[in-house]
């Protein structure tokens, strides 16, 4: 079986370009901007089941456009992901603006992005939901390469 004829399924690594638009047609993201395709592994939990289902059966060279409801794309906003932080937790000269995205250090050393939703003299409201949570989206994908991951048995 040649690489070009492998269909996307379980235990596949997929390299693809995508354009992501909101339901009103406005652009939200694209791998083509920096010509850096995305790499995804089917079944690793990083993609929703419905997103994976839309990719199944495609092969290298295929293009497809599909719509996902918010719950199947980036999920719905979770009120538990909104935090009210004491203003003193930020540098006094920090220019905090509503809508800006900041990285917040986690105990394990990683960074979690948060969106500043409100700034007052005493507190800062930070939203750790995905910026596209609650949005219906349209993906336009172009499959570049499909490979079996090493965990799959081959004939």
C-alpha positions, 0 to 999 in steps of 0.5 A: 500500500503506498503512502498516498492511499492510506485512509485516515482512521484509528492510529493514523498521524495526519499532516494537514493544512486547515482554514478555520472560519466562524459561522459568519465567515470571518477567519479565525485561524489558518496554518497557511498563514505561516505555511506550517501544516498541523500534525494530528494523531487520530484517537489521542484525545486531542480532537473531538470524536466528531472532528475525527469522524469528519476526517475519517476516510480521507487520503493525502491530497483530499480537501474537505470543508465541514461545519462543527457545532460549538460543542463538537469543536472547542466546547462550550464556555465553562464558568468554572474557568473564569477567575477573579485575581487580586490586582496585586498578583500583576506587576504594578506597571502592567498595561492590562487591557480587556481582550488581551491574552496572557500566559499564566505559569502553571505549577508544572512549569507550563503556561496556560493562556488566559484572556483578560475580560475585565480590569479594575483597581482591585481585581482582574477577571481572567477567562481560561476557556478556549477563545473559540469556546461557544462558537460554531466553526467551519473547517476547510482541510487539505490532507498532506500526508497520512501515516500509520502510527507505530502502534498499529500492526501492519499486514 
